[in-house]
Each structure stands twice: as C-alpha cells, then as structure tokens.
Amino acid sequence: MIWQRSRNKCEEELKRILGVDILNPSSQDYFQCMPAAKAVLDRLSVQERAELDAEVARIKDAGHDKEAQRE
C-alpha cells in the first residue's frame, strides 16, 4: 500500500538504494521495492502513518481480498 500511495517517494528511495539516476522497471533490481517502501514507511510523519493505518483498516473492514489486505 505504501508503494501505491507514495510511489514517487518509493521510487526515489529505490534509486538511492540502487545508486542509479533512472529506474528500469524491467530490471530485476527494480523488484527490490520492499526495502524502498519500508524506508519510506519508516519516515512517515505521525499524521501520514495514521492516515495509512486508517486506509488499511478501511480495506480490511470492507472485506477486500487477502492480496489487497497484504499490501
């Protein structure tokens, strides 16, 4: 979910992790998005984290499939 909500931030973090200026989505390294998303998640403000948690709760309450809940 953090990747979906903050894709630009995650991609910037992924560039930093990989040491590149341009991301290539067909590169295998591109799929290291989890560490990038985690780094962005760790830097969220209290307000941003509360909003994210509320959205996750809303998805769970709505009964979305397990894949959507996992995000």
mmCIF file of the N, C-alpha and C atoms, coordinates in Angstrom:
data_MODEL
# 
_entry.id   MODEL 
# 
loop_
_atom_site.group_PDB 
_atom_site.id 
_atom_site.type_symbol 
_atom_site.label_atom_id 
_atom_site.label_alt_id 
_atom_site.label_comp_id 
_atom_site.label_asym_id 
_atom_site.label_entity_id 
_atom_site.label_seq_id 
_atom_site.pdbx_PDB_ins_code 
_atom_site.Cartn_x 
_atom_site.Cartn_y 
_atom_site.Cartn_z 
_atom_site.occupancy 
_atom_site.B_iso_or_equiv 
_atom_site.pdbx_formal_charge 
_atom_site.auth_seq_id 
_atom_site.auth_comp_id 
_atom_site.auth_asym_id 
_atom_site.auth_atom_id 
_atom_site.pdbx_PDB_model_num 
ATOM 1   N N  . MET A 1 1  ? 0.815   -1.177  0.000   1.00 0.00 ? 1  MET A N  1 
ATOM 2   C CA . MET A 1 1  ? 0.000   0.000   0.000   1.00 0.00 ? 1  MET A CA 1 
ATOM 3   C C  . MET A 1 1  ? 0.869   1.253   0.000   1.00 0.00 ? 1  MET A C  1 
ATOM 4   N N  . ILE A 1 2  ? 1.968   1.237   0.732   1.00 0.00 ? 2  ILE A N  1 
ATOM 5   C CA . ILE A 1 2  ? 2.837   2.415   0.765   1.00 0.00 ? 2  ILE A CA 1 
ATOM 6   C C  . ILE A 1 2  ? 3.386   2.698   -0.635  1.00 0.00 ? 2  ILE A C  1 
ATOM 7   N N  . TRP A 1 3  ? 3.658   1.646   -1.407  1.00 0.00 ? 3  TRP A N  1 
ATOM 8   C CA . TRP A 1 3  ? 4.153   1.819   -2.775  1.00 0.00 ? 3  TRP A CA 1 
ATOM 9   C C  . TRP A 1 3  ? 3.087   2.505   -3.621  1.00 0.00 ? 3  TRP A C  1 
ATOM 10  N N  . GLN A 1 4  ? 1.831   2.128   -3.429  1.00 0.00 ? 4  GLN A N  1 
ATOM 11  C CA . GLN A 1 4  ? 0.747   2.731   -4.200  1.00 0.00 ? 4  GLN A CA 1 
ATOM 12  C C  . GLN A 1 4  ? 0.513   4.185   -3.801  1.00 0.00 ? 4  GLN A C  1 
ATOM 13  N N  . ARG A 1 5  ? 0.518   4.461   -2.513  1.00 0.00 ? 5  ARG A N  1 
ATOM 14  C CA . ARG A 1 5  ? 0.238   5.812   -2.019  1.00 0.00 ? 5  ARG A CA 1 
ATOM 15  C C  . ARG A 1 5  ? 1.396   6.773   -2.230  1.00 0.00 ? 5  ARG A C  1 
ATOM 16  N N  . SER A 1 6  ? 2.610   6.272   -2.163  1.00 0.00 ? 6  SER A N  1 
ATOM 17  C CA . SER A 1 6  ? 3.795   7.138   -2.227  1.00 0.00 ? 6  SER A CA 1 
ATOM 18  C C  . SER A 1 6  ? 4.786   6.625   -3.263  1.00 0.00 ? 6  SER A C  1 
ATOM 19  N N  . ARG A 1 7  ? 4.292   6.310   -4.418  1.00 0.00 ? 7  ARG A N  1 
ATOM 20  C CA . ARG A 1 7  ? 5.135   5.701   -5.444  1.00 0.00 ? 7  ARG A CA 1 
ATOM 21  C C  . ARG A 1 7  ? 6.360   6.557   -5.767  1.00 0.00 ? 7  ARG A C  1 
ATOM 22  N N  . ASN A 1 8  ? 6.176   7.875   -5.914  1.00 0.00 ? 8  ASN A N  1 
ATOM 23  C CA . ASN A 1 8  ? 7.320   8.735   -6.252  1.00 0.00 ? 8  ASN A CA 1 
ATOM 24  C C  . ASN A 1 8  ? 8.391   8.677   -5.172  1.00 0.00 ? 8  ASN A C  1 
ATOM 25  N N  . LYS A 1 9  ? 7.983   8.748   -3.908  1.00 0.00 ? 9  LYS A N  1 
ATOM 26  C CA . LYS A 1 9  ? 8.945   8.673   -2.809  1.00 0.00 ? 9  LYS A CA 1 
ATOM 27  C C  . LYS A 1 9  ? 9.646   7.315   -2.805  1.00 0.00 ? 9  LYS A C  1 
ATOM 28  N N  . CYS A 1 10 ? 8.875   6.261   -3.036  1.00 0.00 ? 10 CYS A N  1 
ATOM 29  C CA . CYS A 1 10 ? 9.458   4.915   -3.053  1.00 0.00 ? 10 CYS A CA 1 
ATOM 30  C C  . CYS A 1 10 ? 10.446  4.760   -4.201  1.00 0.00 ? 10 CYS A C  1 
ATOM 31  N N  . GLU A 1 11 ? 10.088  5.293   -5.357  1.00 0.00 ? 11 GLU A N  1 
ATOM 32  C CA . GLU A 1 11 ? 10.995  5.190   -6.495  1.00 0.00 ? 11 GLU A CA 1 
ATOM 33  C C  . GLU A 1 11 ? 12.269  6.002   -6.264  1.00 0.00 ? 11 GLU A C  1 
ATOM 34  N N  . GLU A 1 12 ? 12.150  7.164   -5.645  1.00 0.00 ? 12 GLU A N  1 
ATOM 35  C CA . GLU A 1 12 ? 13.342  7.943   -5.312  1.00 0.00 ? 12 GLU A CA 1 
ATOM 36  C C  . GLU A 1 12 ? 14.234  7.175   -4.334  1.00 0.00 ? 12 GLU A C  1 
ATOM 37  N N  . GLU A 1 13 ? 13.620  6.535   -3.357  1.00 0.00 ? 13 GLU A N  1 
ATOM 38  C CA . GLU A 1 13 ? 14.385  5.741   -2.387  1.00 0.00 ? 13 GLU A CA 1 
ATOM 39  C C  . GLU A 1 13 ? 15.025  4.542   -3.079  1.00 0.00 ? 13 GLU A C  1 
ATOM 40  N N  . LEU A 1 14 ? 14.319  3.922   -3.999  1.00 0.00 ? 14 LEU A N  1 
ATOM 41  C CA . LEU A 1 14 ? 14.870  2.783   -4.734  1.00 0.00 ? 14 LEU A CA 1 
ATOM 42  C C  . LEU A 1 14 ? 16.068  3.224   -5.579  1.00 0.00 ? 14 LEU A C  1 
ATOM 43  N N  . LYS A 1 15 ? 15.976  4.396   -6.190  1.00 0.00 ? 15 LYS A N  1 
ATOM 44  C CA . LYS A 1 15 ? 17.125  4.925   -6.938  1.00 0.00 ? 15 LYS A CA 1 
ATOM 45  C C  . LYS A 1 15 ? 18.324  5.094   -6.010  1.00 0.00 ? 15 LYS A C  1 
ATOM 46  N N  . ARG A 1 16 ? 18.058  5.611   -4.812  1.00 0.00 ? 16 ARG A N  1 
ATOM 47  C CA . ARG A 1 16 ? 19.140  5.806   -3.851  1.00 0.00 ? 16 ARG A CA 1 
ATOM 48  C C  . ARG A 1 16 ? 19.746  4.461   -3.461  1.00 0.00 ? 16 ARG A C  1 
ATOM 49  N N  . ILE A 1 17 ? 18.901  3.481   -3.172  1.00 0.00 ? 17 ILE A N  1 
ATOM 50  C CA . ILE A 1 17 ? 19.379  2.148   -2.782  1.00 0.00 ? 17 ILE A CA 1 
ATOM 51  C C  . ILE A 1 17 ? 20.221  1.526   -3.890  1.00 0.00 ? 17 ILE A C  1 
ATOM 52  N N  . LEU A 1 18 ? 19.744  1.659   -5.129  1.00 0.00 ? 18 LEU A N  1 
ATOM 53  C CA . LEU A 1 18 ? 20.430  1.026   -6.266  1.00 0.00 ? 18 LEU A CA 1 
ATOM 54  C C  . LEU A 1 18 ? 21.593  1.864   -6.788  1.00 0.00 ? 18 LEU A C  1 
ATOM 55  N N  . GLY A 1 19 ? 21.667  3.132   -6.394  1.00 0.00 ? 19 GLY A N  1 
ATOM 56  C CA . GLY A 1 19 ? 22.727  4.007   -6.870  1.00 0.00 ? 19 GLY A CA 1 
ATOM 57  C C  . GLY A 1 19 ? 22.585  4.372   -8.340  1.00 0.00 ? 19 GLY A C  1 
ATOM 58  N N  . VAL A 1 20 ? 21.337  4.582   -8.777  1.00 0.00 ? 20 VAL A N  1 
ATOM 59  C CA . VAL A 1 20 ? 21.083  4.936   -10.170 1.00 0.00 ? 20 VAL A CA 1 
ATOM 60  C C  . VAL A 1 20 ? 20.276  6.227   -10.237 1.00 0.00 ? 20 VAL A C  1 
ATOM 61  N N  . ASP A 1 21 ? 20.291  6.849   -11.413 1.00 0.00 ? 21 ASP A N  1 
ATOM 62  C CA . ASP A 1 21 ? 19.500  8.057   -11.635 1.00 0.00 ? 21 ASP A CA 1 
ATOM 63  C C  . ASP A 1 21 ? 18.162  7.746   -12.292 1.00 0.00 ? 21 ASP A C  1 
ATOM 64  N N  . ILE A 1 22 ? 18.127  6.646   -13.040 1.00 0.00 ? 22 ILE A N  1 
ATOM 65  C CA . ILE A 1 22 ? 16.915  6.263   -13.768 1.00 0.00 ? 22 ILE A CA 1 
ATOM 66  C C  . ILE A 1 22 ? 16.592  4.806   -13.439 1.00 0.00 ? 22 ILE A C  1 
ATOM 67  N N  . LEU A 1 23 ? 15.331  4.555   -13.114 1.00 0.00 ? 23 LEU A N  1 
ATOM 68  C CA . LEU A 1 23 ? 14.895  3.184   -12.830 1.00 0.00 ? 23 LEU A CA 1 
ATOM 69  C C  . LEU A 1 23 ? 14.471  2.498   -14.117 1.00 0.00 ? 23 LEU A C  1 
ATOM 70  N N  . ASN A 1 24 ? 14.763  1.228   -14.213 1.00 0.00 ? 24 ASN A N  1 
ATOM 71  C CA . ASN A 1 24 ? 14.341  0.411   -15.339 1.00 0.00 ? 24 ASN A CA 1 
ATOM 72  C C  . ASN A 1 24 ? 13.392  -0.652  -14.791 1.00 0.00 ? 24 ASN A C  1 
ATOM 73  N N  . PRO A 1 25 ? 12.074  -0.485  -15.004 1.00 0.00 ? 25 PRO A N  1 
ATOM 74  C CA . PRO A 1 25 ? 11.116  -1.450  -14.459 1.00 0.00 ? 25 PRO A CA 1 
ATOM 75  C C  . PRO A 1 25 ? 11.331  -2.881  -14.925 1.00 0.00 ? 25 PRO A C  1 
ATOM 76  N N  . SER A 1 26 ? 12.055  -3.090  -16.047 1.00 0.00 ? 26 SER A N  1 
ATOM 77  C CA . SER A 1 26 ? 12.314  -4.468  -16.465 1.00 0.00 ? 26 SER A CA 1 
ATOM 78  C C  . SER A 1 26 ? 13.554  -5.055  -15.827 1.00 0.00 ? 26 SER A C  1 
ATOM 79  N N  . SER A 1 27 ? 14.275  -4.245  -15.078 1.00 0.00 ? 27 SER A N  1 
ATOM 80  C CA . SER A 1 27 ? 15.461  -4.743  -14.380 1.00 0.00 ? 27 SER A CA 1 
ATOM 81  C C  . SER A 1 27 ? 15.032  -5.540  -13.147 1.00 0.00 ? 27 SER A C  1 
ATOM 82  N N  . GLN A 1 28 ? 15.765  -6.607  -12.867 1.00 0.00 ? 28 GLN A N  1 
ATOM 83  C CA . GLN A 1 28 ? 15.455  -7.413  -11.690 1.00 0.00 ? 28 GLN A CA 1 
ATOM 84  C C  . GLN A 1 28 ? 15.634  -6.602  -10.404 1.00 0.00 ? 28 GLN A C  1 
ATOM 85  N N  . ASP A 1 29 ? 16.562  -5.658  -10.412 1.00 0.00 ? 29 ASP A N  1 
ATOM 86  C CA . ASP A 1 29 ? 16.784  -4.814  -9.242  1.00 0.00 ? 29 ASP A CA 1 
ATOM 87  C C  . ASP A 1 29 ? 15.560  -3.976  -8.895  1.00 0.00 ? 29 ASP A C  1 
ATOM 88  N N  . TYR A 1 30 ? 14.745  -3.683  -9.906  1.00 0.00 ? 30 TYR A N  1 
ATOM 89  C CA . TYR A 1 30 ? 13.548  -2.865  -9.677  1.00 0.00 ? 30 TYR A CA 1 
ATOM 90  C C  . TYR A 1 30 ? 12.637  -3.520  -8.644  1.00 0.00 ? 30 TYR A C  1 
ATOM 91  N N  . PHE A 1 31 ? 12.703  -4.820  -8.557  1.00 0.00 ? 31 PHE A N  1 
ATOM 92  C CA . PHE A 1 31 ? 11.804  -5.544  -7.659  1.00 0.00 ? 31 PHE A CA 1 
ATOM 93  C C  . PHE A 1 31 ? 12.291  -5.549  -6.222  1.00 0.00 ? 31 PHE A C  1 
ATOM 94  N N  . GLN A 1 32 ? 13.273  -4.730  -5.918  1.00 0.00 ? 32 GLN A N  1 
ATOM 95  C CA . GLN A 1 32 ? 13.690  -4.518  -4.539  1.00 0.00 ? 32 GLN A CA 1 
ATOM 96  C C  . GLN A 1 32 ? 12.850  -3.403  -3.923  1.00 0.00 ? 32 GLN A C  1 
ATOM 97  N N  . CYS A 1 33 ? 11.615  -3.295  -4.376  1.00 0.00 ? 33 CYS A N  1 
ATOM 98  C CA . CYS A 1 33 ? 10.767  -2.196  -3.920  1.00 0.00 ? 33 CYS A CA 1 
ATOM 99  C C  . CYS A 1 33 ? 10.413  -2.309  -2.451  1.00 0.00 ? 33 CYS A C  1 
ATOM 100 N N  . MET A 1 34 ? 10.451  -3.490  -1.874  1.00 0.00 ? 34 MET A N  1 
ATOM 101 C CA . MET A 1 34 ? 10.089  -3.632  -0.464  1.00 0.00 ? 34 MET A CA 1 
ATOM 102 C C  . MET A 1 34 ? 11.028  -2.849  0.454   1.00 0.00 ? 34 MET A C  1 
ATOM 103 N N  . PRO A 1 35 ? 12.355  -2.941  0.283   1.00 0.00 ? 35 PRO A N  1 
ATOM 104 C CA . PRO A 1 35 ? 13.223  -2.119  1.134   1.00 0.00 ? 35 PRO A CA 1 
ATOM 105 C C  . PRO A 1 35 ? 12.986  -0.626  0.939   1.00 0.00 ? 35 PRO A C  1 
ATOM 106 N N  . ALA A 1 36 ? 12.707  -0.226  -0.289  1.00 0.00 ? 36 ALA A N  1 
ATOM 107 C CA . ALA A 1 36 ? 12.442  1.186   -0.553  1.00 0.00 ? 36 ALA A CA 1 
ATOM 108 C C  . ALA A 1 36 ? 11.142  1.607   0.124   1.00 0.00 ? 36 ALA A C  1 
ATOM 109 N N  . ALA A 1 37 ? 10.112  0.796   0.000   1.00 0.00 ? 37 ALA A N  1 
ATOM 110 C CA . ALA A 1 37 ? 8.832   1.110   0.636   1.00 0.00 ? 37 ALA A CA 1 
ATOM 111 C C  . ALA A 1 37 ? 8.979   1.143   2.154   1.00 0.00 ? 37 ALA A C  1 
ATOM 112 N N  . LYS A 1 38 ? 9.757   0.228   2.703   1.00 0.00 ? 38 LYS A N  1 
ATOM 113 C CA . LYS A 1 38 ? 9.978   0.199   4.153   1.00 0.00 ? 38 LYS A CA 1 
ATOM 114 C C  . LYS A 1 38 ? 10.683  1.471   4.613   1.00 0.00 ? 38 LYS A C  1 
ATOM 115 N N  . ALA A 1 39 ? 11.667  1.924   3.853   1.00 0.00 ? 39 ALA A N  1 
ATOM 116 C CA . ALA A 1 39 ? 12.377  3.147   4.207   1.00 0.00 ? 39 ALA A CA 1 
ATOM 117 C C  . ALA A 1 39 ? 11.434  4.348   4.185   1.00 0.00 ? 39 ALA A C  1 
ATOM 118 N N  . VAL A 1 40 ? 10.546  4.398   3.189   1.00 0.00 ? 40 VAL A N  1 
ATOM 119 C CA . VAL A 1 40 ? 9.567   5.483   3.117   1.00 0.00 ? 40 VAL A CA 1 
ATOM 120 C C  . VAL A 1 40 ? 8.589   5.370   4.284   1.00 0.00 ? 40 VAL A C  1 
ATOM 121 N N  . LEU A 1 41 ? 8.138   4.177   4.575   1.00 0.00 ? 41 LEU A N  1 
ATOM 122 C CA . LEU A 1 41 ? 7.222   3.947   5.694   1.00 0.00 ? 41 LEU A CA 1 
ATOM 123 C C  . LEU A 1 41 ? 7.842   4.409   7.008   1.00 0.00 ? 41 LEU A C  1 
ATOM 124 N N  . ASP A 1 42 ? 9.103   4.107   7.192   1.00 0.00 ? 42 ASP A N  1 
ATOM 125 C CA . ASP A 1 42 ? 9.794   4.494   8.427   1.00 0.00 ? 42 ASP A CA 1 
ATOM 126 C C  . ASP A 1 42 ? 9.914   6.010   8.583   1.00 0.00 ? 42 ASP A C  1 
ATOM 127 N N  . ARG A 1 43 ? 9.855   6.733   7.477   1.00 0.00 ? 43 ARG A N  1 
ATOM 128 C CA . ARG A 1 43 ? 9.998   8.192   7.539   1.00 0.00 ? 43 ARG A CA 1 
ATOM 129 C C  . ARG A 1 43 ? 8.662   8.938   7.529   1.00 0.00 ? 43 ARG A C  1 
ATOM 130 N N  . LEU A 1 44 ? 7.542   8.215   7.523   1.00 0.00 ? 44 LEU A N  1 
ATOM 131 C CA . LEU A 1 44 ? 6.246   8.885   7.549   1.00 0.00 ? 44 LEU A CA 1 
ATOM 132 C C  . LEU A 1 44 ? 6.081   9.662   8.844   1.00 0.00 ? 44 LEU A C  1 
ATOM 133 N N  . SER A 1 45 ? 5.405   10.795  8.728   1.00 0.00 ? 45 SER A N  1 
ATOM 134 C CA . SER A 1 45 ? 5.068   11.558  9.931   1.00 0.00 ? 45 SER A CA 1 
ATOM 135 C C  . SER A 1 45 ? 3.980   10.798  10.692  1.00 0.00 ? 45 SER A C  1 
ATOM 136 N N  . VAL A 1 46 ? 3.733   11.207  11.914  1.00 0.00 ? 46 VAL A N  1 
ATOM 137 C CA . VAL A 1 46 ? 2.683   10.576  12.715  1.00 0.00 ? 46 VAL A CA 1 
ATOM 138 C C  . VAL A 1 46 ? 1.344   10.690  11.991  1.00 0.00 ? 46 VAL A C  1 
ATOM 139 N N  . GLN A 1 47 ? 1.083   11.856  11.422  1.00 0.00 ? 47 GLN A N  1 
ATOM 140 C CA . GLN A 1 47 ? -0.176  12.085  10.698  1.00 0.00 ? 47 GLN A CA 1 
ATOM 141 C C  . GLN A 1 47 ? -0.271  11.182  9.464   1.00 0.00 ? 47 GLN A C  1 
ATOM 142 N N  . GLU A 1 48 ? 0.810   11.114  8.683   1.00 0.00 ? 48 GLU A N  1 
ATOM 143 C CA . GLU A 1 48 ? 0.806   10.269  7.489   1.00 0.00 ? 48 GLU A CA 1 
ATOM 144 C C  . GLU A 1 48 ? 0.623   8.800   7.860   1.00 0.00 ? 48 GLU A C  1 
ATOM 145 N N  . ARG A 1 49 ? 1.270   8.365   8.936   1.00 0.00 ? 49 ARG A N  1 
ATOM 146 C CA . ARG A 1 49 ? 1.138   6.967   9.369   1.00 0.00 ? 49 ARG A CA 1 
ATOM 147 C C  . ARG A 1 49 ? -0.287  6.680   9.826   1.00 0.00 ? 49 ARG A C  1 
ATOM 148 N N  . ALA A 1 50 ? -0.906  7.638   10.532  1.00 0.00 ? 50 ALA A N  1 
ATOM 149 C CA . ALA A 1 50 ? -2.289  7.471   10.971  1.00 0.00 ? 50 ALA A CA 1 
ATOM 150 C C  . ALA A 1 50 ? -3.226  7.351   9.770   1.00 0.00 ? 50 ALA A C  1 
ATOM 151 N N  . GLU A 1 51 ? -2.992  8.153   8.744   1.00 0.00 ? 51 GLU A N  1 
ATOM 152 C CA . GLU A 1 51 ? -3.809  8.076   7.531   1.00 0.00 ? 51 GLU A CA 1 
ATOM 153 C C  . GLU A 1 51 ? -3.635  6.732   6.838   1.00 0.00 ? 51 GLU A C  1 
ATOM 154 N N  . LEU A 1 52 ? -2.402  6.257   6.767   1.00 0.00 ? 52 LEU A N  1 
ATOM 155 C CA . LEU A 1 52 ? -2.137  4.955   6.156   1.00 0.00 ? 52 LEU A CA 1 
ATOM 156 C C  . LEU A 1 52 ? -2.808  3.843   6.948   1.00 0.00 ? 52 LEU A C  1 
ATOM 157 N N  . ASP A 1 53 ? -2.664  3.875   8.263   1.00 0.00 ? 53 ASP A N  1 
ATOM 158 C CA . ASP A 1 53 ? -3.288  2.857   9.107   1.00 0.00 ? 53 ASP A CA 1 
ATOM 159 C C  . ASP A 1 53 ? -4.807  2.865   8.961   1.00 0.00 ? 53 ASP A C  1 
ATOM 160 N N  . ALA A 1 54 ? -5.393  4.060   8.842   1.00 0.00 ? 54 ALA A N  1 
ATOM 161 C CA . ALA A 1 54 ? -6.847  4.169   8.660   1.00 0.00 ? 54 ALA A CA 1 
ATOM 162 C C  . ALA A 1 54 ? -7.267  3.559   7.326   1.00 0.00 ? 54 ALA A C  1 
ATOM 163 N N  . GLU A 1 55 ? -6.472  3.776   6.296   1.00 0.00 ? 55 GLU A N  1 
ATOM 164 C CA . GLU A 1 55 ? -6.792  3.205   4.993   1.00 0.00 ? 55 GLU A CA 1 
ATOM 165 C C  . GLU A 1 55 ? -6.686  1.681   5.015   1.00 0.00 ? 55 GLU A C  1 
ATOM 166 N N  . VAL A 1 56 ? -5.660  1.168   5.685   1.00 0.00 ? 56 VAL A N  1 
ATOM 167 C CA . VAL A 1 56 ? -5.512  -0.282  5.820   1.00 0.00 ? 56 VAL A CA 1 
ATOM 168 C C  . VAL A 1 56 ? -6.715  -0.860  6.565   1.00 0.00 ? 56 VAL A C  1 
ATOM 169 N N  . ALA A 1 57 ? -7.125  -0.207  7.641   1.00 0.00 ? 57 ALA A N  1 
ATOM 170 C CA . ALA A 1 57 ? -8.285  -0.673  8.410   1.00 0.00 ? 57 ALA A CA 1 
ATOM 171 C C  . ALA A 1 57 ? -9.546  -0.647  7.548   1.00 0.00 ? 57 ALA A C  1 
ATOM 172 N N  . ARG A 1 58 ? -9.693  0.403   6.742   1.00 0.00 ? 58 ARG A N  1 
ATOM 173 C CA . ARG A 1 58 ? -10.865 0.509   5.869   1.00 0.00 ? 58 ARG A CA 1 
ATOM 174 C C  . ARG A 1 58 ? -10.893 -0.644  4.869   1.00 0.00 ? 58 ARG A C  1 
ATOM 175 N N  . ILE A 1 59 ? -9.743  -0.971  4.309   1.00 0.00 ? 59 ILE A N  1 
ATOM 176 C CA . ILE A 1 59 ? -9.672  -2.073  3.346   1.00 0.00 ? 59 ILE A CA 1 
ATOM 177 C C  . ILE A 1 59 ? -10.031 -3.390  4.023   1.00 0.00 ? 59 ILE A C  1 
ATOM 178 N N  . LYS A 1 60 ? -9.493  -3.616  5.209   1.00 0.00 ? 60 LYS A N  1 
ATOM 179 C CA . LYS A 1 60 ? -9.805  -4.854  5.934   1.00 0.00 ? 60 LYS A CA 1 
ATOM 180 C C  . LYS A 1 60 ? -11.283 -4.932  6.275   1.00 0.00 ? 60 LYS A C  1 
ATOM 181 N N  . ASP A 1 61 ? -11.853 -3.820  6.736   1.00 0.00 ? 61 ASP A N  1 
ATOM 182 C CA . ASP A 1 61 ? -13.273 -3.795  7.100   1.00 0.00 ? 61 ASP A CA 1 
ATOM 183 C C  . ASP A 1 61 ? -14.178 -4.007  5.897   1.00 0.00 ? 61 ASP A C  1 
ATOM 184 N N  . ALA A 1 62 ? -13.736 -3.549  4.738   1.00 0.00 ? 62 ALA A N  1 
ATOM 185 C CA . ALA A 1 62 ? -14.534 -3.694  3.526   1.00 0.00 ? 62 ALA A CA 1 
ATOM 186 C C  . ALA A 1 62 ? -14.492 -5.120  2.993   1.00 0.00 ? 62 ALA A C  1 
ATOM 187 N N  . GLY A 1 63 ? -13.604 -5.938  3.562   1.00 0.00 ? 63 GLY A N  1 
ATOM 188 C CA . GLY A 1 63 ? -13.543 -7.339  3.155   1.00 0.00 ? 63 GLY A CA 1 
ATOM 189 C C  . GLY A 1 63 ? -12.854 -7.564  1.829   1.00 0.00 ? 63 GLY A C  1 
ATOM 190 N N  . HIS A 1 64 ? -11.922 -6.702  1.486   1.00 0.00 ? 64 HIS A N  1 
ATOM 191 C CA . HIS A 1 64 ? -11.175 -6.899  0.249   1.00 0.00 ? 64 HIS A CA 1 
ATOM 192 C C  . HIS A 1 64 ? -10.382 -8.202  0.333   1.00 0.00 ? 64 HIS A C  1 
ATOM 193 N N  . ASP A 1 65 ? -9.982  -8.683  -0.816  1.00 0.00 ? 65 ASP A N  1 
ATOM 194 C CA . ASP A 1 65 ? -9.266  -9.952  -0.856  1.00 0.00 ? 65 ASP A CA 1 
ATOM 195 C C  . ASP A 1 65 ? -7.954  -9.891  -0.083  1.00 0.00 ? 65 ASP A C  1 
ATOM 196 N N  . LYS A 1 66 ? -7.404  -11.029 0.213   1.00 0.00 ? 66 LYS A N  1 
ATOM 197 C CA . LYS A 1 66 ? -6.199  -11.133 1.025   1.00 0.00 ? 66 LYS A CA 1 
ATOM 198 C C  . LYS A 1 66 ? -5.012  -10.406 0.396   1.00 0.00 ? 66 LYS A C  1 
ATOM 199 N N  . GLU A 1 67 ? -4.921  -10.388 -0.925  1.00 0.00 ? 67 GLU A N  1 
ATOM 200 C CA . GLU A 1 67 ? -3.805  -9.698  -1.584  1.00 0.00 ? 67 GLU A CA 1 
ATOM 201 C C  . GLU A 1 67 ? -3.875  -8.199  -1.303  1.00 0.00 ? 67 GLU A C  1 
ATOM 202 N N  . ALA A 1 68 ? -5.066  -7.606  -1.381  1.00 0.00 ? 68 ALA A N  1 
ATOM 203 C CA . ALA A 1 68 ? -5.218  -6.171  -1.101  1.00 0.00 ? 68 ALA A CA 1 
ATOM 204 C C  . ALA A 1 68 ? -4.908  -5.892  0.358   1.00 0.00 ? 68 ALA A C  1 
ATOM 205 N N  . GLN A 1 69 ? -5.301  -6.787  1.247   1.00 0.00 ? 69 GLN A N  1 
ATOM 206 C CA . GLN A 1 69 ? -5.028  -6.593  2.669   1.00 0.00 ? 69 GLN A CA 1 
ATOM 207 C C  . GLN A 1 69 ? -3.534  -6.677  2.960   1.00 0.00 ? 69 GLN A C  1 
ATOM 208 N N  . ARG A 1 70 ? -2.837  -7.545  2.235   1.00 0.00 ? 70 ARG A N  1 
ATOM 209 C CA . ARG A 1 70 ? -1.402  -7.732  2.455   1.00 0.00 ? 70 ARG A CA 1 
ATOM 210 C C  . ARG A 1 70 ? -0.630  -6.475  2.091   1.00 0.00 ? 70 ARG A C  1 
ATOM 211 N N  . GLU A 1 71 ? -1.119  -5.736  1.079   1.00 0.00 ? 71 GLU A N  1 
ATOM 212 C CA . GLU A 1 71 ? -0.420  -4.532  0.648   1.00 0.00 ? 71 GLU A CA 1 
ATOM 213 C C  . GLU A 1 71 ? -0.450  -3.532  1.767   1.00 0.00 ? 71 GLU A C  1 
# 
